[in-house]
């Protein structure tokens, strides 16, 4: 059976399966792997058309070796699970060129199921889930066609596979709801060497502009109760205290941890849920300033929150924050060696700060001079001119054009120059409100940098120099402002089109994103809601209740499936056979049922002898059956005649025959 040659329909289904399961991998695999798979499919099609022949053994060996070397060369810096997926896909594609027998087909299709599952390693959106389900149906149809020894219509395997998979869906839902949450396949760990788009532990003035090229989702936030104003949405991620003259770095000394505070119902507290995308870093963006956080996370004295391990998967956290809490009041001016350090260089900027300080009576007056200078002389742009070694001075006196990182860096430097402790904070500002699910969507292009300055009676105070130059950047969603700049999303024109302010497109996008949000919250992060949902359905949980919850639906579905299969087995697909079976069932009570292996003609002869008064009708039944089955004249008229003759032989009234018609046909 395994050496049986594939039918034309089966071969076409195999090739379609290869295309379907490979397509989603195109975006993250080396381009040459896609070309290899396409070449193999074309080669097999040419063999099918009789124009080419199957490759010799030596050529297949060379292709396998070349593909292996190519994958290793493409991921020479390390690729984690991506290398495994690449090897799997390229080997899967090469196997296509020797598709000929059923044995080869089974290998390809079994691997196809595995390749389809690896799609979830790179995306877990609702669209991806629907696509994978369709891919499984296609692969199952190909498997169905492989097991058919005769040629069929192209759609026939699809119909059979859909009917076969339908009973599995309710069982899948029951298992999803009731089974304990096990770690998904994609927790294996993706390519850890390939940096995800996101904030880093260092910042030079132009770094944040890199993130404006990406529309990747950073995180989603849903508030319980009151929602802060757009201008208050500062999502604190990383605090940078060290300055080396050009860039800002995270303090290498360990920041003390905060003691846990569970008083989350105090006045002015916002409670919210963060669904954080994988960023391959430890930081958790939080609203200034922390009040309560999950026990598995660490909070630090600089009001940042971090995971104990790198975030490699989508995570969900419940957090509480206040917006007006001062911190650092327990410090003195002697505690800020790093926050006051100024390296050599940028002398013009130092002189400017000194002159402003001499003209100012208070620190606030000095800050007002900074605001006025920025507001009157500077421009906000995603493509500022490059800066040299004295980056602060060049920015303040020459280029006067920059992005949030430029303004934050220069402002912190000026404050330090006059003895005011200052540091840079990076994170995200704002977010896009989705009215359909009532949550904020924060993308990578919402990345932002601002500063904190310390004052004896106030502690650390947040200031945003970008708002002094471009207040709209803080008051409105980032895409409203940044979309006017040609550099916005310049690496992804499709994303730029999808983020456009067209009202119709925006509504469509919001609905799609709301659907994805619900999918992420209730399906991918279902383990956070599982216990509550099961308790709502079953009351107090117990092993017996859980067992019955799983057993009863399984028993019902399996019983129904067996009944349908048994019913189909009893009823032949041939309508004329159905009628003969009905005739036999009727006379079975008189011990005149059709015998095993008995022909219809012989059976009708026996019935004619048993019921001589209906002998002519039984002969006509036999003749009509032979005409339909062997005379190739199976039309509706003869089937109707056969039904009438059998009805006459059964000696039933017309109304009863009508009620039995569903069975006879």
Phi, psi and omega in degrees: 000321180292338179270004180292137180287143180290144174283168179299316180298317181298317181298317180296323178292324178298313182295322177297321178298317179300316180297314185296315184280340180273330187308312182294343182275353185300322188291336185242359177261155173304140187300331184291335177293319176299318179296322179296315180297316179298317180299318180295320179295315179298318180301314181293325177295321179293324175295319179298323179279354178083013182267329177240171176245163177297144184294147177290166185297321182295325180290320178297321178297317179296320180296319180296314180296317180296320180295318178298315178296320180298319179295314180297323179291324181289334181240043185294339178268007180097134183222005178059224182292339179299325178296317180298316180296319179298314178298320180297314183291317182290322176293322177299317179293319181294329180295338183298326186290347177247022174293112179213311181257168180298325179300314179297320181297318181297320178299312181300316184288323177295321177291327180300320177300318180293317179298321178298320180292330180289349175301327181290346176294334187247345178201138178233028181288167179295325177297320178296319180297316178297318180298316181294322177298315178297321178297320179296320177297318179296314181295320178295323176297320177296320178295321178297316181294328179295327183272002176266123184279347181245160178288135179229174172293156185295326184280338186305312179298327179295315179300315182295319182291322178297315178298326180286326184275340183305313180296341182284335185294312177298326177293323178298317180297316180297315178297320181297318183287319191264333185285147176299150181286120175255152179300129181289165182303323186285001172281359177304328181110117181277195182293100184281346179276339180271113184292136175279155176294125180173183181287150178246171180279001176229161178209124165256160189310328185265001187295319185297330181297335178300323183287341179289353177274355185241133174258016178301144177286127176272311177193168176235146183226131176237124182269144173265102181097228185297147180244128180296161175289156181306322183288348180261357185274076174255110184266099187286130181234304186225136176254128183246114184253333183272135178232126183255012181107335177232320184233165180250139185232155176288142180301122182288336177287146184292125179280135181299149178278152177275143172291148183290135178236114183260008180278079187266003182255011179292158183299138178085008181267136175252130176252136185207162180245127180253125170254105188262129176284159177301129176233000179056027174227183185259341190287149175240116179295130180227153176284133177299130358235155190296139171242317181211152185204161180296150184294336181280358180250158178250130174253145186239166185296339176274014176067026173260158181235137184218150174276154180285341176229166178295144182273101184259352181224167176294131182233158183229130184224146171259124186225154176231137182218158170243153181261343188241020182271118174281147176219159185090011180291341180277000182269163172235169182300337181283351184269006191239053179297316181288321184285355177245354184292133177231118179287171178295154179102179180056043184295325179297320179295322179296318180295322178298315179297320180296318180294320178295321182294321179294331181273353186253140179272335183221163174302324180295324178294323176297317179296323178297324177294320176300313180303312183297319181297315178296314186297325185272336191239352191244156178238148179260125183207148175277350182233066179286159177295153178292155181244151181267209184293316177272067190297323182293312181295317180298321179293317185287331187245341186243290187289315178051029178223131181190186182243184187303323180297324178294312183293319180294316181298312182294320183293317178298322179295314181297319179296317178297326183297337180249016173088016177260117179302133182211154178207163181260139175241130176247150180177225181223150179234131176084215184147161181260124182280129176255112185286345184277330178238002176056060177213162176262134174254119181249122181256172180297329180287356172275003179302144187208160176226138176218186183233162170233135177240144183256133177231140188307319185265356183240341187076210180282130181239130179281137173223141181240095181299334179299324180293340177286336181259314183228079183301334180298332181298332181263328186277339183234162175303146186302321184293334177297325184267312186290334183296344178281349180265134182297338182277351182293124180053036184292341178273354183214087182294328179296320177295321179299320178294319183288338181269003183301160184271013174300128187298318181294313179298323181295318178296317178298315181296318180298321180292319178296316180292326176295320177297317178295323179298313177299321178297314180296320188282319188257343181250299183293327178252033185298333182299339177286335182251354190300311184298315181296320180292317180295322178294326177293323181280321190247353186080212178298127185284144175209157179303324181294315180297317179296320180297317179292323179300324179275323188286317186298309178299321179297316181297318181296313182294316181294319179296315179298319179296317179295321178297317179295319179295320179294321179295319178295324181294322181289328183258120178289153177289344182273121183297326179291323175295323177301320181291319177296321178297322178295320178298315180296319180297324181293316183274358179296328180292343177255017179061035178235037178287159178291134181278157178298127179082357182282133178289159179295321180298313180295322180295317179294325176298318178296319180293324179296323178289325181286322179236077184300334181291342178246020186302317182297321179294320179295323178294320179294324176300315180297316182295314180298319180298316180294322178297318182290315187278323188241346181265001179056040177232045182279082178248170184297326182296314181292324176298320177297318178299316180299318179298318180295318180296318179294320177300322178292319180295326180284346177057047179251157179283168187296318183296319178296322178296323178296319180292332179271358188297325180299327180280320182292335182255000000 
